[in-house]
Amino acid sequence: MARSRAKPQQFVVLPTRGLRATPQTSSASLVPFLTALTNVRTAKSAKSFASDLGLEMKPNFKVLDSIREDGAKLVEMTADTAKDLHAAEPGLRIVPVVWYQPAVCRYEVETRVRSAQAAAAVKTEVTVTSDTDGKPVRGATVVAFTDFENRRGAQGVTNAQGVVRLSLGGAATVERIYVYPKLGFWGTLKKNVSARRGIEVTLTPVTLDYTDALRYYYGSTPDGVGQGVTVGIVDTGVGPHPDLLVAGGMNTVTGEDPNDFGDNGAGHGTHVGGIVAARGTPPQGIRGLAPGVSLRSYRVFGKGGSGASNFAIAKAIDQAIIDHCDIINMSLGGGPSDPATQSAVHDARQQGCVVIAAAGNDGRGKVSFPAADPLCVAVSAMGRKGTFPKGSLEEGEVKAPPGTDTDEFIAAFSNIGPEVDLTGTGVGILSTVPDGYAPMSGTSMASPAVAGFAARLLSQLPAVLAMPRNQDRSDAIAKALLQSAKDRGFPAEMQGNGLPLP
């Protein structure tokens, strides 16, 4: 075969089925093959491995990471070498590394406004302050659209004076302006704003006794609810935060410290973890749906990185299974259907654990993967009028059709489709973030609301909790959760079975 000059790329090497090679699912030679492959870390070891197999592998072939000795590998190699490996062991599945994103709703500019005199164009000054004391709000992201449909505009972050200057090409009117504060305030949305004399925006401070959609439906959960259940959060890391007790976990990002499973700075995973298990007491703190659970953090997003690889996700799920998680929450998605992630989800179900995943935030688009996998519990996001302040970002997510209760709606950002199993509260949800508290919206928030409810439901089913860790157990958990749902009057493709309620 003619050898290409392509540069090495990363692949996930998988056994025939699942994440580990077993006598029931693989050929007799595959276990020793994968075990030997584990130690191919250098050019010298690659040559030795290739020589033993009679392969023409190049010196830059190496294994970067592994899910146990007899399990999946993260391998750097050329496409030619991948073909050689597959020829040596046809039972291998060799798939590219793909990436997934957090499923939080946040609008961003895709095309910057351009002006014929760009260098000399006058910038529009946007000033952001608190509506209670007039103090400037620093670090808020301001996203201004002169053409919202085509996502054209400009964005930036406010300075210490609460000011950001945006190049809007001399536009007289801004169609929409979104303001996303880091913490401590509700964001805001304004439409058709004059930009001629600058733009002033005021934000409403967060109070922790506010009744958001989560607390509207579930109230304040008593101490200890969820005890005996273990929930894993596969995300950007969880904590530290005074309202959270993280029992353990792992960082599965290749090249990073496995013990560094706290928040990577994005805040997303800490917010998700708080929805499930925050233990604070309002108005000084905040409380999740199942404060008594054993909460575990599996960080799959790197420091300063925006994506999570399918390998990191698969390794995290595998570790969560080892740690006897009963429920795994994945508030991420957006990548293609992927055999590595799918194998991990299926392994979890076979070993008594249910994976709950966010449907995605593509404006009523198709349910994203991994939520679209049949063995995931896919969650759309619903909201309720009156559970967020007037003028807040959340007002922009109200969209027809209403439910039986006309104050309820499926969020405009939420993906929908036949794969949706349940809907959850995902619009304007208050929770923990590093250094404080903040509201967020997205199927990212709806998914842990369902996961938290599932944990508190499972804690009340001791017979199910005590079942052997196999698919009978995970099916029993999923059945109880799906049957707890109450029809809200939306089409099935929007709400699935409905909203889980006591």
C-alpha positions in Angstrom: 0.0 0.0 0.0 1.3 3.5 -0.9 2.1 5.4 2.2 0.7 8.9 2.6 2.5 11.9 4.1 -0.4 12.9 6.2 0.4 14.3 9.7 -0.5 12.1 12.7 -3.9 12.7 14.2 -5.7 11.4 17.2 -8.0 8.3 17.1 -9.9 6.3 19.7 -9.2 2.6 19.4 -12.1 0.5 20.7 -12.7 -3.2 21.2 -15.4 -4.9 19.2 -18.1 -3.9 21.6 -18.1 -1.7 24.7 -15.1 0.0 26.2 -13.3 -3.2 27.3 -12.4 -6.4 25.5 -14.1 -9.5 27.0 -14.2 -13.1 26.0 -18.0 -12.7 25.3 -17.5 -9.8 22.9 -14.1 -10.0 21.4 -11.7 -12.5 19.7 -9.2 -14.3 21.9 -6.3 -12.2 20.5 -7.8 -8.8 21.2 -7.3 -8.7 25.0 -3.5 -9.3 24.8 -3.3 -7.0 21.7 -4.9 -4.1 23.6 -2.9 -4.8 26.8 0.4 -4.7 24.8 -0.8 -1.5 23.0 -1.2 0.2 26.4 2.6 0.5 26.8 3.3 2.0 23.4 4.3 5.4 24.7 7.5 6.2 22.8 9.0 5.8 19.3 11.2 2.9 20.5 8.2 1.0 22.0 6.2 1.7 18.8 8.9 0.1 16.7 9.1 -2.9 19.0 5.3 -3.3 18.9 5.2 -2.9 15.1 8.0 -5.4 14.7 6.2 -8.0 16.7 3.2 -7.6 14.5 5.1 -7.3 11.2 3.7 -3.8 10.7 5.2 -0.8 9.0 4.3 1.7 11.7 6.1 5.1 11.8 8.0 6.2 14.9 5.4 8.9 15.7 2.8 6.2 16.5 2.1 6.3 20.2 -0.6 5.7 22.9 -1.5 9.0 24.7 -4.0 7.6 27.2 -5.9 4.4 28.1 -9.2 3.3 29.7 -7.8 0.3 31.6 -5.3 -2.1 30.1 -7.8 -4.2 28.1 -9.9 -1.2 27.1 -10.1 1.7 24.7 -7.0 3.8 23.9 -6.3 7.3 22.7 -3.8 6.9 19.9 -1.8 9.4 17.9 -1.0 8.0 14.4 -1.5 8.5 10.7 -4.4 7.2 8.8 -2.1 4.6 7.2 -1.1 3.3 10.6 -4.7 3.1 11.6 -5.3 0.9 8.6 -2.4 -1.3 9.6 -3.8 -1.7 13.1 -7.2 -2.6 11.8 -5.6 -5.2 9.4 -3.7 -6.7 12.3 -6.8 -6.9 14.5 -10.0 -6.6 12.4 -12.1 -6.7 15.6 -10.9 -3.2 16.5 -13.0 -0.1 16.0 -10.9 2.9 15.2 -12.7 6.2 15.2 -11.6 9.8 15.1 -11.5 12.1 18.1 -14.5 14.4 18.1 -15.5 17.2 20.4 -18.6 18.3 22.4 -19.6 21.6 24.1 -21.5 22.6 27.2 -25.2 22.8 26.5 -25.8 26.3 28.1 -27.7 28.8 26.1 -25.6 31.9 25.1 -26.0 34.0 22.0 -22.7 35.0 20.3 -21.7 37.1 17.3 -20.7 35.0 14.3 -20.0 37.8 11.9 -18.3 41.1 13.0 -19.8 44.3 11.7 -17.6 45.9 9.0 -17.5 49.5 8.0 -16.0 51.1 4.9 -14.0 53.2 7.3 -13.4 50.5 9.9 -10.3 52.0 11.3 -12.0 55.4 11.8 -15.4 54.1 12.8 -16.7 55.5 16.1 -17.3 52.9 18.7 -20.6 52.7 20.6 -20.2 52.8 24.4 -22.2 50.5 26.5 -22.4 51.1 30.2 -23.7 48.3 32.6 -24.7 49.1 36.2 -26.7 47.7 39.1 -30.3 48.9 39.2 -30.2 49.0 43.0 -27.1 51.2 43.7 -25.9 52.3 40.3 -22.5 50.7 40.8 -20.7 49.5 37.6 -20.8 45.8 36.8 -17.4 44.6 35.8 -16.7 41.5 33.7 -20.2 41.3 32.0 -20.2 40.0 28.4 -22.1 42.4 26.1 -23.4 40.9 22.8 -24.9 43.5 20.4 -26.6 42.4 17.2 -27.2 44.8 14.3 -28.6 41.8 12.4 -29.8 39.1 14.8 -31.0 36.6 12.2 -27.5 36.5 10.6 -25.8 36.9 14.0 -23.9 40.0 12.9 -22.7 42.5 15.4 -20.0 43.0 18.0 -19.3 41.8 21.5 -17.0 42.5 24.4 -16.5 42.5 28.2 -17.1 45.5 30.5 -14.1 47.0 32.3 -13.9 48.2 36.0 -16.1 51.2 35.1 -18.8 48.8 33.7 -18.0 50.1 30.2 -17.3 48.3 26.9 -16.9 50.0 23.5 -18.2 48.1 20.5 -17.6 48.7 16.8 -21.1 48.6 15.3 -20.2 50.1 11.9 -22.1 53.3 12.6 -25.5 51.5 13.1 -28.1 53.8 14.5 -30.1 50.9 16.1 -29.1 47.7 17.7 -31.7 45.0 17.0 -30.8 43.0 20.2 -28.4 43.5 23.0 -27.7 40.6 25.5 -25.8 41.2 28.7 -24.3 38.2 30.5 -22.9 39.0 33.9 -20.4 36.6 35.5 -22.2 36.2 38.7 -24.5 38.1 41.2 -26.9 39.5 38.6 -29.6 38.5 36.3 -28.7 39.0 32.6 -30.8 41.3 30.4 -32.1 41.5 26.9 -33.1 44.7 25.1 -34.5 45.0 21.6 -34.3 47.9 19.1 -32.1 50.1 21.1 -30.8 53.4 19.8 -27.0 53.5 19.6 -26.6 57.2 18.7 -25.6 58.4 22.2 -24.3 55.2 23.8 -26.3 52.5 25.5 -27.1 52.3 29.2 -28.1 48.9 30.7 -29.1 48.2 34.3 -29.0 44.7 35.9 -31.1 43.2 38.7 -29.1 41.7 41.5 -29.6 38.0 42.4 -31.3 37.2 45.7 -31.1 33.6 46.9 -34.6 33.4 48.2 -36.0 34.2 44.7 -38.5 31.6 43.4 -37.1 30.5 40.0 -38.6 27.7 37.9 -36.8 25.0 39.8 -38.0 26.1 43.2 -41.5 26.9 41.8 -42.0 23.2 41.0 -39.9 21.5 43.7 -39.8 23.9 46.6 -36.9 23.8 49.1 -35.7 20.2 49.6 -35.1 19.0 53.2 -31.7 18.0 54.4 -30.6 14.4 53.6 -32.9 13.9 50.6 -31.1 11.7 48.1 -29.0 9.9 50.7 -27.7 6.6 49.5 -27.6 7.6 45.8 -24.4 8.6 44.0 -24.6 11.1 41.1 -21.7 11.7 38.7 -21.4 15.1 36.9 -19.5 14.8 33.6 -18.7 18.4 32.8 -16.2 21.3 33.3 -15.6 20.2 36.9 -17.5 20.9 40.1 -16.5 23.2 42.9 -15.1 24.1 45.3 -18.1 26.0 46.7 -19.4 26.4 50.3 -22.8 24.9 49.3 -21.3 21.8 47.6 -19.7 18.7 49.1 -17.9 16.8 46.3 -17.1 13.3 47.4 -14.5 12.6 44.7 -14.1 12.2 41.0 -11.5 12.3 38.3 -10.1 14.7 35.6 -10.0 12.6 32.4 -8.5 15.3 30.2 -5.3 13.7 28.7 -2.2 15.4 30.0 -3.8 17.0 33.1 -3.7 16.0 36.7 -6.3 13.2 37.3 -7.0 14.6 40.8 -7.8 18.1 39.5 -11.6 17.5 39.1 -12.7 20.9 40.4 -14.1 23.6 38.1 -11.8 24.6 35.2 -12.9 28.2 35.6 -15.9 28.1 33.2 -18.4 27.7 36.1 -20.7 25.5 34.1 -20.1 22.2 36.0 -20.4 23.9 39.3 -23.8 25.3 38.3 -24.9 21.9 37.1 -23.7 20.3 40.3 -25.5 22.8 42.4 -28.8 22.1 40.7 -28.5 18.5 41.7 -26.9 18.7 45.2 -26.3 22.2 46.6 -26.7 22.1 50.4 -27.0 25.8 51.2 -30.0 27.5 53.0 -31.5 30.6 51.4 -31.1 33.5 51.7 -27.4 32.9 52.5 -27.0 29.9 50.2 -28.9 27.8 47.7 -30.3 24.3 47.7 -30.5 21.7 45.0 -33.0 18.9 44.4 -31.1 16.1 46.2 -28.7 17.6 48.8 -28.1 14.3 50.5 -26.5 12.5 47.5 -22.9 11.6 47.2 -21.8 14.0 44.4 -18.8 13.1 42.2 -17.1 15.3 39.6 -15.6 14.0 36.3 -13.9 16.9 34.5 -13.8 16.4 30.7 -13.1 20.0 29.6 -9.5 21.1 29.8 -8.1 24.2 31.4 -8.7 27.0 29.0 -10.3 24.6 26.5 -13.8 24.9 25.1 -14.4 21.3 24.0 -14.5 17.8 25.6 -13.2 14.9 23.6 -15.2 11.7 23.1 -12.2 9.8 24.7 -12.3 12.0 27.8 -16.1 11.5 28.1 -15.9 7.8 27.6 -13.1 7.6 30.2 -15.2 9.7 32.7 -18.2 7.4 32.3 -16.1 4.3 32.8 -14.7 5.8 36.0 -18.2 6.8 37.2 -19.2 3.1 36.7 -16.2 2.0 38.7 -17.2 4.5 41.4 -20.7 3.0 41.6 -22.6 6.1 40.3 -26.3 5.4 40.0 -27.0 8.4 37.8 -24.7 10.3 35.4 -25.5 13.8 34.2 -24.1 15.0 30.9 -25.0 18.6 30.1 -23.0 18.6 26.9 -23.4 17.7 23.3 -23.3 19.0 19.8 -20.8 16.6 18.2 -21.6 13.8 15.8 -22.9 10.5 16.8 -19.8 8.7 18.1 -19.0 5.1 18.8 -16.7 5.8 21.8 -19.3 7.9 23.7 -22.1 5.5 22.7 -20.1 2.5 24.0 -19.6 4.2 27.3 -23.3 5.1 27.6 -24.3 1.5 26.8 -21.7 0.1 29.3 -23.3 2.3 32.0 -26.7 1.0 31.3 -25.4 -2.6 31.3 -23.9 -2.0 34.7 -26.9 -0.5 36.5 -26.4 3.2 35.9 -28.6 5.7 34.0 -27.2 8.5 31.9 -29.2 11.7 31.6 -28.3 14.2 28.9 -29.1 17.6 27.6 -31.1 17.7 24.3 -29.1 20.8 23.1 -29.8 24.5 22.4 -30.1 24.9 18.7 -33.4 26.7 18.6 -35.8 23.8 18.2 -33.2 21.9 16.2 -32.7 18.1 16.2 -31.8 16.5 19.6 -28.0 16.5 19.8 -25.8 13.5 20.6 -25.3 11.9 23.1 -28.8 12.7 24.3 -30.1 11.3 21.0 -28.7 7.9 21.8 -31.7 5.5 22.7 -30.1 4.5 26.0 -29.7 8.1 27.2 -32.6 9.9 29.0 -32.9 13.0 26.7 -34.1 16.2 28.4 -35.6 19.3 26.7 -35.9 22.6 28.6 -39.1 24.3 29.8 -39.7 27.5 31.6 -42.5 29.4 33.4 -43.5 33.0 33.1 -43.1 34.9 36.4 -40.0 32.9 37.5 -37.5 35.4 36.2 -37.4 39.2 36.4 -38.9 41.5 33.8 -36.4 42.5 31.2 -34.2 39.6 31.9 -32.6 37.4 29.2 -35.1 34.7 29.9 -38.0 36.8 28.5 -36.5 36.1 25.0 -37.0 32.4 25.4 -40.8 32.4 25.7 -42.2 30.8 22.6 -45.4 29.2 21.5 -47.1 26.8 21.9 -48.1 27.2 25.5 -48.8 24.1 27.6 -52.1 23.3 29.4 -50.9 25.9 31.9 -50.5 29.0 29.7 -47.6 30.3 31.8 -45.5 27.3 30.8 -43.4 27.1 27.6 -40.7 25.0 26.0 -37.7 27.3 25.7 -37.1 28.8 22.3 -33.5 27.6 22.5 -34.4 24.0 23.3 -33.9 21.2 20.8 -36.8 18.9 20.2 -37.6 15.6 18.5 -38.8 12.1 18.9 -35.8 11.3 21.1 -36.9 13.6 23.9 -37.8 11.5 26.9 -38.6 14.3 29.5 -38.6 18.0 29.9 -37.0 19.8 32.8 -36.8 23.3 34.3 -34.1 25.0 32.3 -34.9 28.7 32.0 -33.4 31.2 34.5 -32.2 28.6 37.0 -30.3 29.9 40.0 -27.3 27.8 41.2 -23.7 27.8 42.4 -20.8 29.1 40.4 -17.2 29.7 41.5 -17.2 32.6 44.0 -20.9 33.0 44.2 -24.3 32.4 42.5 -25.8 33.1 39.1 -28.8 32.2 36.9 -28.2 30.2 33.7 -30.4 28.9 31.0 -30.1 25.9 28.8 -30.9 22.2 28.4 -27.7 22.1 30.5 -29.8 23.2 33.5 -32.8 21.1 32.6 -30.8 17.9 32.5 -29.4 18.1 36.1 -32.9 19.1 37.3 -34.1 15.8 36.0 -31.0 14.0 37.4 -31.6 15.6 40.8 -35.2 14.5 40.8 -34.1 11.0 39.7 -31.8 10.8 42.7 -34.4 11.8 45.2 -36.8 9.4 43.6 -34.3 6.5 43.7 -33.5 7.2 47.3 -37.2 6.4 48.0 -36.9 3.0 46.2 -34.6 0.9 48.4 -35.5 -2.3 46.5 -34.3 -0.8 43.2 -31.3 0.8 44.8 -30.3 -2.6 46.2 -30.6 -4.5 42.9 -27.5 -6.1 41.3 -25.7 -3.6 39.1 -26.9 -4.8 35.7 -29.4 -3.6 33.0 -32.4 -4.8 35.0 -31.4 -2.2 37.6 -30.8 0.7 35.2 -34.1 -0.1 33.4 -35.9 -0.1 36.7 -34.4 3.4 37.5 -35.3 4.7 34.1 -38.8 3.3 34.3 -39.5 4.9 37.7 -38.2 8.2 36.4 -40.2 8.1 33.1 -43.4 7.1 34.9 -43.0 10.0 37.4 -43.5 12.5 34.5 -46.6 14.6 34.3 -48.0 15.7 31.0 -47.8 19.5 30.6 -49.8 19.6 27.4 -47.0 20.1 24.9 -46.4 17.9 21.9 -44.5 14.7 22.7 -41.5 15.8 20.6 -41.1 18.8 22.9 -41.8 17.3 26.4 -41.4 13.5 25.9 -43.4 12.0 28.8 -43.6 15.4 30.5 -42.1 17.0 33.6 -41.0 14.7 36.5 -42.9 15.7 39.6 -43.6 14.1 43.0 
